[in-house]
Amino acid sequence: MTELELKDDEISRLTAAIEAEGYAIVRDAIPLDFREALTETIDRLMHDLKIPNGSNNFLGIHTRRIFNLLARDEIFQSVPTYGGSLPVIERILDSECLLSSLTAIEMSPRETRQPLHCDDGSHGMPRPGPPSILIATWALTDFTADNGGTHLVPGSHRFDRRPRRGDTPDTIQVEMPAGSILFYNGSLWHGGGANASAGRRMGIVNNYCAGFLRQEECQLLALPREQVAGFSPRLRRLVGYGTYKGLLGHVDQQSPETLIDSAVETEMIWGKIGGSGEQE
């Protein structure tokens, strides 16, 4: 696989769009061979795990989801750290962000439109505020108006509240070819569209959060420690085997990464505090 590496000016363009409108799209980000391999793996898992459709109009009665993808197959290890998306996430959240969840979503024909919602609703932080959640949705198939391309309310990440039942703001609908990545602020009002086509819409949702927040999926329990030991150092820290600012998440004053690699060097807050008791 030839991995896309975003140039600095492209990262700046994307982050500026996310800050201004709440979202941005990069096309031709995921190579065809990687998309095909991911799709094949997801299809196999859907069959082997007997993944059911959702049970309501939010989860989708014609939509299937596979959660905790990192535990399912090695192929997914390259997704959260991918050079065509992670640099944008880190530019906005910082390099100590966490992977909050990793989910495959297959929306089939006859699916209805999903209610508008925000992905930061469970954290309860005041709005508007600094970005704390950022999503990168990978399009494994084309996203079109007919097959359920996501509805967005541009600029709604700056609203002072989350959407309520009965809200009917004007939306735009995401249309992007397979291989694209949609980035959006977790405060943005959005919802999946209705699939009126004869085909499915498939994607992978990478949900990232600031390093001081609790993750959507408890990956320290969801992923066996011996499996995490085989991850790249960056992926280890993304799933939670690290600390935030050299303090949050420590184990006996050490980074939890030392639990799977005793030789790893980590910089903890206590080494930065001067004799005056103030952090340098």
C-alpha positions as CSV (number, residue, x, y, z in Angstrom):
1,M,0.0,0.0,0.0
2,T,1.3,3.5,-0.9
3,E,0.2,5.7,2.0
4,L,-0.8,9.3,1.3
5,E,1.3,11.8,3.1
6,L,-0.4,15.2,3.4
7,K,1.8,18.2,2.8
8,D,1.8,21.0,5.3
9,D,-0.2,23.5,3.1
10,E,-2.9,20.8,2.6
11,I,-3.1,20.2,6.3
12,S,-3.4,23.9,6.9
13,R,-6.2,24.1,4.3
14,L,-8.2,21.3,5.8
15,T,-7.8,22.5,9.4
16,A,-8.9,26.0,8.4
17,A,-12.0,24.6,6.7
18,I,-12.8,22.5,9.8
19,E,-12.4,25.5,12.1
20,A,-14.5,27.8,9.8
21,E,-17.3,25.4,8.6
22,G,-16.9,22.4,11.0
23,Y,-15.9,20.0,8.2
24,A,-13.6,19.3,5.3
25,I,-13.1,16.7,2.6
26,V,-9.9,15.3,1.1
27,R,-10.3,13.2,-2.1
28,D,-8.1,10.4,-3.4
29,A,-6.8,9.8,0.1
30,I,-7.1,6.0,0.3
31,P,-5.5,3.8,-2.4
32,L,-7.8,1.4,-4.2
33,D,-6.0,-1.7,-3.1
34,F,-6.3,-0.8,0.5
35,R,-10.0,0.1,0.1
36,E,-10.6,-3.2,-1.5
37,A,-8.8,-5.1,1.2
38,L,-10.7,-3.3,3.9
39,T,-14.0,-3.9,2.2
40,E,-13.3,-7.6,1.8
41,T,-12.3,-7.9,5.5
42,I,-15.4,-6.1,6.7
43,D,-17.6,-8.2,4.5
44,R,-16.0,-11.4,5.9
45,L,-16.5,-10.1,9.5
46,M,-20.1,-9.1,8.9
47,H,-20.7,-12.8,7.8
48,D,-18.6,-14.5,10.4
49,L,-19.8,-12.4,13.3
50,K,-23.4,-12.5,12.1
51,I,-23.7,-8.7,12.6
52,P,-27.3,-7.7,12.8
53,N,-29.0,-4.6,11.6
54,G,-29.7,-1.8,14.1
55,S,-32.9,-1.7,16.2
56,N,-34.0,1.9,15.8
57,N,-33.9,4.8,13.4
58,F,-30.7,6.2,15.0
59,L,-28.7,3.0,14.6
60,G,-30.6,2.2,11.4
61,I,-32.9,-0.7,10.8
62,H,-31.1,-1.4,7.5
63,T,-27.6,-0.5,8.8
64,R,-25.0,-2.8,10.3
65,R,-22.0,-1.7,12.4
66,I,-18.9,-3.5,13.6
67,F,-17.4,-1.9,16.7
68,N,-13.9,-2.3,18.1
69,L,-12.3,-3.0,14.8
70,L,-8.8,-3.1,16.1
71,A,-9.6,-6.3,17.9
72,R,-11.1,-7.9,14.8
73,D,-8.2,-8.0,12.2
74,E,-4.6,-6.7,11.8
75,I,-5.6,-4.8,8.7
76,F,-7.3,-2.1,10.8
77,Q,-4.1,-1.2,12.6
78,S,-3.1,1.0,9.7
79,V,-6.3,3.0,9.8
80,P,-6.1,5.3,12.9
81,T,-2.4,6.2,12.2
82,Y,-2.8,6.7,8.5
83,G,-0.7,9.6,7.1
84,G,-3.6,10.9,5.0
85,S,-5.7,11.7,8.1
86,L,-3.9,11.6,11.5
87,P,-1.9,14.8,10.8
88,V,-5.1,16.7,10.4
89,I,-6.4,15.3,13.7
90,E,-3.2,16.1,15.5
91,R,-3.1,19.6,14.2
92,I,-6.5,20.3,15.7
93,L,-6.5,18.2,18.9
94,D,-2.7,17.9,19.5
95,S,-0.3,15.0,19.2
96,E,-1.5,13.5,22.5
97,C,-5.0,12.8,21.3
98,L,-6.7,9.4,21.7
99,L,-8.6,7.1,19.4
100,S,-12.1,7.1,20.9
101,S,-13.7,4.4,18.7
102,L,-13.2,2.7,15.3
103,T,-16.3,1.4,13.6
104,A,-17.3,0.0,10.2
105,I,-20.7,1.1,9.0
106,E,-22.7,-0.5,6.1
107,M,-25.9,1.3,5.2
108,S,-28.1,-0.7,2.9
109,P,-31.0,0.3,0.6
110,R,-34.3,1.5,2.2
111,E,-32.5,3.0,5.2
112,T,-34.2,6.1,6.5
113,R,-32.6,9.4,7.4
114,Q,-30.8,9.5,10.8
115,P,-31.8,12.2,13.3
116,L,-29.4,15.1,13.6
117,H,-27.0,14.8,16.5
118,C,-23.5,15.7,17.8
119,D,-20.8,13.3,18.6
120,D,-19.7,15.2,21.7
121,G,-23.2,15.0,23.4
122,S,-22.1,12.6,26.1
123,H,-19.2,14.8,27.4
124,G,-21.5,17.7,28.4
125,M,-19.0,20.5,27.9
126,P,-20.2,24.1,27.4
127,R,-20.9,25.1,23.8
128,P,-19.3,26.6,21.9
129,G,-15.9,25.6,23.0
130,P,-12.5,24.4,21.8
131,P,-12.6,21.3,19.6
132,S,-12.3,18.1,21.8
133,I,-13.6,15.5,19.3
134,L,-12.8,15.1,15.7
135,I,-14.0,12.4,13.3
136,A,-12.5,11.1,10.1
137,T,-15.0,9.1,8.0
138,W,-13.4,6.9,5.3
139,A,-15.5,6.4,2.2
140,L,-15.0,2.8,1.1
141,T,-17.8,3.3,-1.5
142,D,-19.1,6.5,-3.1
143,F,-21.1,8.7,-0.8
144,T,-24.0,10.3,-2.8
145,A,-27.2,12.1,-2.2
146,D,-29.1,8.9,-3.2
147,N,-27.3,6.4,-1.1
148,G,-27.3,8.3,2.2
149,G,-24.5,10.8,2.1
150,T,-24.2,12.4,5.5
151,H,-26.2,15.6,6.2
152,L,-24.3,18.4,7.8
153,V,-25.2,21.8,9.2
154,P,-22.2,24.0,8.3
155,G,-21.1,26.2,11.2
156,S,-23.2,24.4,13.8
157,H,-20.1,23.5,15.8
158,R,-20.3,27.1,17.0
159,F,-24.0,26.9,18.1
160,D,-24.6,27.2,21.8
161,R,-26.7,24.0,22.0
162,R,-27.1,20.5,20.6
163,P,-29.9,19.6,18.2
164,R,-33.3,18.9,19.7
165,R,-36.2,16.8,18.4
166,G,-38.1,18.7,15.8
167,D,-35.2,20.9,14.7
168,T,-35.2,21.2,10.9
169,P,-32.2,23.4,9.9
170,D,-30.9,23.7,6.4
171,T,-28.3,21.0,5.7
172,I,-25.9,20.1,3.0
173,Q,-25.3,16.5,2.0
174,V,-21.9,15.0,1.6
175,E,-21.1,13.6,-1.8
176,M,-17.6,12.3,-2.3
177,P,-16.1,9.4,-4.3
178,A,-14.7,6.2,-2.7
179,G,-11.3,6.8,-1.3
180,S,-12.2,10.2,0.2
181,I,-12.1,11.2,3.9
182,L,-14.6,13.5,5.5
183,F,-13.3,15.3,8.6
184,Y,-15.7,17.0,11.0
185,N,-15.8,18.6,14.4
186,G,-17.6,16.5,17.0
187,S,-19.8,19.5,17.9
188,L,-21.1,19.7,14.3
189,W,-24.8,18.8,13.8
190,H,-25.0,15.9,11.4
191,G,-26.8,12.7,10.6
192,G,-26.7,10.0,8.0
193,G,-29.0,10.4,4.9
194,A,-31.7,8.1,3.6
195,N,-30.5,5.4,1.2
196,A,-32.9,5.5,-1.8
197,S,-30.4,3.8,-4.1
198,A,-30.0,0.1,-5.1
199,G,-26.6,-0.1,-3.5
200,R,-25.0,0.1,-0.1
201,R,-22.9,2.9,1.4
202,M,-19.9,1.7,3.4
203,G,-17.4,3.5,5.5
204,I,-15.1,3.4,8.5
205,V,-15.6,6.0,11.2
206,N,-12.4,7.1,13.1
207,N,-13.5,8.9,16.2
208,Y,-10.7,10.8,18.0
209,C,-10.9,12.7,21.3
210,A,-8.6,15.0,23.3
211,G,-6.2,13.1,25.5
212,F,-7.9,14.3,28.7
213,L,-11.3,12.8,27.8
214,R,-12.7,9.3,28.4
215,Q,-12.8,7.3,25.2
216,E,-16.1,6.1,23.6
217,E,-14.8,2.5,23.5
218,C,-12.9,1.3,26.6
219,Q,-10.0,0.1,24.6
220,L,-7.8,-0.8,27.6
221,L,-10.3,-3.6,28.2
222,A,-11.5,-4.2,24.7
223,L,-7.9,-5.0,23.3
224,P,-5.8,-7.8,24.9
225,R,-2.5,-6.4,26.2
226,E,-0.5,-8.9,24.2
227,Q,-2.2,-7.6,21.1
228,V,-1.4,-4.0,21.9
229,A,2.3,-5.1,22.5
230,G,2.4,-5.8,18.7
231,F,1.0,-2.3,17.8
232,S,3.2,0.5,16.6
233,P,4.2,2.9,19.3
234,R,1.9,5.6,17.9
235,L,-1.1,3.2,17.8
236,R,-0.3,2.1,21.4
237,R,-0.6,5.6,22.6
238,L,-3.7,6.3,20.5
239,V,-5.6,3.5,22.2
240,G,-4.6,4.7,25.7
241,Y,-1.2,3.2,26.5
242,G,0.3,6.6,27.2
243,T,-0.3,9.7,29.4
244,Y,-1.6,13.2,28.7
245,K,0.8,15.9,29.6
246,G,3.0,13.4,31.4
247,L,0.4,12.9,34.1
248,L,-3.2,11.8,33.3
249,G,-3.4,8.1,33.0
250,H,-0.1,7.2,34.8
251,V,0.5,4.0,36.6
252,D,2.8,4.4,39.6
253,Q,4.3,7.5,38.1
254,Q,5.1,5.7,34.8
255,S,3.4,5.7,31.5
256,P,1.2,2.6,31.0
257,E,3.3,2.0,27.8
258,T,6.0,0.6,30.1
259,L,3.6,-2.3,30.9
260,I,4.1,-3.7,27.4
261,D,7.6,-2.3,26.7
262,S,9.8,-2.0,29.8
263,A,12.5,-0.3,27.7
264,V,10.4,2.5,26.4
265,E,11.5,6.0,27.5
266,T,8.6,8.3,28.7
267,E,8.7,11.8,29.9
268,M,6.6,12.3,33.0
269,I,5.5,15.5,34.6
270,W,7.6,15.0,37.7
271,G,10.8,15.3,35.7
272,K,9.6,18.7,34.5
273,I,8.9,20.2,37.9
274,G,11.6,22.5,39.1
275,G,12.8,22.9,42.7
276,S,10.3,25.7,43.3
277,G,7.4,23.2,42.9
278,E,6.2,25.0,39.7
279,Q,6.0,23.2,36.4
280,E,8.7,24.4,34.0
